[in-house]
Amino acid sequence: MAKVKVTVIDKKCFTDLQEQYLADPKSGPCGMFEVGQEFIFDGHGFNTMNEGHFCMEAWDAISRYVYAALQGGSIMRGWTNDEKMMIACCNDGTRPVIFKIERMDG
């Protein structure tokens, strides 16, 4: 079984949407992740390279790509320039976190 590396490559914050729609209009960017943070998944669970927990909402958004990669499959054939890699984000519409998901063969 392959391993998968998940890297936080960017974080966005749409303050205009937060001010308009959130109960806490000053929520700010996601506090769960930092750009550059990496996680390794081997099918038995996350082995974090940085301390902390993985947000379950983010996991729900990217898990299908992680599981496909763990089985050795193409993550997004014909969509990305490397079928072993996918760019995806969590589903928080006012402060999304963007992940690079990579199948690590070998």
N, C-alpha and C positions, 0 to 999 in steps of 0.2 A: 504494500500500500504506500502511495506517495505521501509526502508531507506537504502542507500548505502554509505559506507565509502570508500574513495579512499585515499590511503597512498602512498607517494613517498618513495620507499624502497631502491632505488639505482640510481645513475647517472653514465653513462660511457662517455668517450671521446676518440675517435680514432684520435689522432693527425696526424698519418701517412696518413689517408684518407683525413683529412682536408687539409693537405699540398698538397696533390696530386690533389684534386678535387674542393675545394671551392674557391670562389672569394676572401674571406678573409681567407687565410691559417692559421691564428692564432685565429680563432673564439673561441676556447676553449669550455668548457662544457656549457650546457644549463643554461641560466641565469634566466629562468622563475620559476624554482622549486628548492627546497632544500630538501635533505633527511630528512625524518621525518614529512614533511608537510602533513596535513590531510585536506580533503574536505568531507563534508556531502552533499549528494544529496537526495532530498525527492520527486522528481517528479515535483516540482514547480520551481526548480532552485538550483544552488549551494549555500549553506550556508557555507562559508569558515570559518574554525577555525583559519586560518591565513589570514592576509590581502593579497590582490593581485588578479590577474585575472587568469583564467585557460586558458592555451594555446589552441587555436582552433584546431591546428594540432594534439595535444595529445588527445583532446576530440574526434576528428574524429576517432582516432585509438581505443579508449576504450569504446565509447558510447554504442555500441551494447551489451556489457557485463553489463554495468550499467543499461540499459533499461530492459534487461532480469531479472536482480536481482530485480529491482523495481517492477516487476510484480509477484515476488515470485518464479520465476523459478530457476532451476539449472543453474549455470553459466557455469560450465565445468564438468559435471558428468563423472566420470571415468578417468578424466585427472589429477585433483588435489586431494589431500587427504581430502578435504572438499568441497562438491559440492556448498557451499555458498561462495566460494572464488576463485579468479582467479588472476594469475600473468600475466600482459600484459605490453607492452611498446609502446611508441610513435614511429612514423615512421621516425624519424630523424636518418639516417644511420651513421652519424659521431658523434652524441652526444645524444644517446637515454636516455630517462628517464624511469625507471621501476616502475610500479605501482602495488600495491596490492589492489584488488577490493573485498569488502566484503559486502554481504547482511546482514543487521542488522534486524533481526526479533524481533517483540515485540513491 
